[in-house]
């Protein structure tokens, strides 16, 4: 058994979070998904502050950021991650509802690692999540009890 | 007082914001509907009776259809706003490309293509390609009930209002009473079960050709095929001032 791979998922839509976790579960991706509902919380998690004060389990293997979130949006979180030497190399993938050119351009300007348009088609979403897991090495062996987030 | 150009700028900006929110805000709830219905079908199908299963599938299909309508509307609005990137376009080469694009639709079908020599025109290549794809795609679609489809593409170079290109098919045709409806947004003359599609194709063709300063028209008869025409202003040599077209 390898170390736990953890994904930080920031999305303000509970439905999107539930669908994403279902898709991740389908492929035994990540034994642990930490979900936060806005960009401010995502930064709190990465900096172990606020409600994540005292957390000592290190950085996640992958950060998934919804672009449109209250308070601090996904692009701003990405910009701050890239501006911090300790976080700069974190793999970050942006999630969005629509293929809007300006969002894509802006994300790549801040050296995003990937960009995913959440498809209407759920099986397509599952496939996209699988590809995501494969490219960022967060696929886990399906061990007993590890199917759901711990 | 604001100038005409400034007002136009504001209107364009609003339109862009509108389509952004349409594509973003409408898609999210739709994705949730489709996603959860799919999860129900995956994990709870056995608990539902046949009627229940069928209804879930209908919800799923409707959500997909609405997604397609939103996408189509966005393309249509983009066709109205995007600046024309004009260059010389060889329609013969473009027809070949579109034929390759339609491979999936034409597979297993018996279609006799009669492709005449077409002129060079000036226009936005990607928009003209979309127009041609729609016209040729329609010809393929509405001949699907024919044992052998015959689709002819040709041009009238000396037409009164410039260069005229037509696509003619021996398909199901249409009643001339409704000819103007054909070019409307989401207007269809057939039921979804007969021929698939949202009804945006010809509206896109008309918008694209109008933006090039041309015209679109059609003629047909029920069960006797249809011909769609587009005209484009003739490219005038004397007006040549674009280095890339030299």
Interface residues (C-beta under 8 A of the other chain):
Chain A: X13 X15 X16 X19 X22 X68 X96 X97 X98 X99 X100 X118 X119 X120 X121 X122 X123 X125
Chain B: X20 X23 X24 X25 X27 X28 X30 X31 X32 X34 X35 X36 X38 X39 X63 X64 X67
